[in-house]
Amino acid sequence: MQLNKADIEEFAASVKQLSVPEDVAYRVYEYLHATSLLKPKRIKADDGLYIKFGLAEEDLNDAALELITMCHRIPPLPGQLVDQPPLRTVGDLVQFIARLASRQ
């Protein structure tokens, strides 16, 4: 399935209120679109990662690590994740990635 510009813009608008950099939003969208087994037509900030994308917890951990690299972020140290709430929605994932320090 090819990326649709209108769908990407709709996604960007849905995460805009989360105050995340546009490049992070686009990379997360592209990643989820390319890797999701369930291939949802549209992706929004409030979409559930487990239900809509079929991600199990370990899959989500792998996805987060890949996105951290793709978004040029510095991975958190294990102790830094103690107070991290679970990532349940696409918005949670986007915010988590955006909060990490940039490598650039």
Protein Blocks (a to p, Z undefined) as FASTA:
>chain_A
ZZdfklmmmmmmmmmmnopafklmmmmmmmmmmmmmnlpabdcfklcfklmnopafklmm
mmmmmmmmmnopacddfklmmmpccdfbfklmmmmmmmpccfZZ
